[in-house]
Amino acid sequence: MRARDLMSDGVMSVSAEASVLEAAKLFINCHVSAMPVVDDHGRMVGIVSEADLINPKTAERTGLFACAADDPQSAIDRADATASKVTDFMSSSVISASEDTPLPELAALMTRHHVKRLPIVRDGAVVGIVSRADLLRALVALHSHRGIEGGRFGRDDQIRRDIAAACQGRNWSLAKQLDVVVSGGVAHLWGVAPSEIVRKAYEAAAGNVPGVKAVEVHMHVVPPAPIRIGL
């Protein structure tokens, strides 16, 4: 299994020209904890995380929480200042991998460099992210189907993409954090569904994709919180 088989694609990135406040808004609205920083040509120049904004690695920068501890308004003013660019807080030395990097090497890179995620790059552009959770999902899938013959992962990658396409744009496509791992033709679905009906819809859609031998659904069902209307 290689990076392309388990990476999360459709990666949210932030422009190198963005302000700290703009980056903070993206973190909140997109529900991510880190993003690649890209230049005008879409090439990665660094990576920035929530932790970088909160607790910068350089002594020259003061984190937003440190400012807010003294005066919340000062934190807002600092974040809104034109001098506070995301490039001032990002990590420019980024550990990345290619789409062909095998799973053991991905795990070794994360362990060796103590990182939580690896950008997957092609010709300098980010095409996906592999996180620790992605590796855990892959290990669960491999454990469930030990003994699968080698050389199937190219086909598994295509099946994974076909499942993702089959689950997009449907009126029941309401799951959050949906992720798909395919091992030996067996599809593993992860994420949070708002109901059992939606969960079964994803299972049925995946099962109808050509080449899928079986579907194992690891999705949790979490009903949405009721809307409270004040009187």
Steps between C-alpha positions, in 0.01 A plus 500: 500500500636841400427863580255536210291213644431667832562874470224754546473700178323829440752664735419843640798735465571863589672764291843622606355852479223424750492672837498312830135594547409356159682176587319480834163536324590215263591275793163570660282478190670196344542302824869428438798542730772559240528615140771518233607852412525550123640768272331660198587194289344252745835367619541424868731738687418387852235371736316682778301354787272630771785440742728727294256787543440427867858421601756598232830315481703821472565735789440802275131416468235519771217250484140616478406334829788675678369833371145412593606409853603861554242675283259326257478813288877503457484144361242610242702809410814293463329241282347771285827687452632493144846399630361180649522271198455125515857463367627657824357209699524202264758222502700532180686170547226252412530122499303373202465187289402397149188312393707183455639497856413165663316483831803383707704797378216740580484363853879521533503865386233597751680318781847630413398862462225506765236638262125441502445526125689479172417710194501286186653693211519467124730738312514729802121526536307343787256232378409347836571462870575183696429533870561265790129413488538403133781261592290347778211444256736334255642271769147397605416422136819298451446309824149404389628362170839348562618267232370710211734451208728787402468715191132591554547849639483676164154351455409579860590865438259515206225335703558754779456787255189338348343466845575864581338604171196280568447667838535862391217732408222271620208628704609262777868602491491645849785320678779700657869413466427221254805294414538184295772235516497206258708189559477198273170622358344538846382856568523649849286809563576743783326816613201632690146453363195688630277190488499126443321557168785718375753245626328224302483722191878535501537125547268429207671753272842353574373146451371584153840618374654248257790310653383531861497157664359611834434814703591546866341809651679656798287816492350634823141620507467834680161673457522876455429712805144636512455864408382702797281797431472755774162647588 
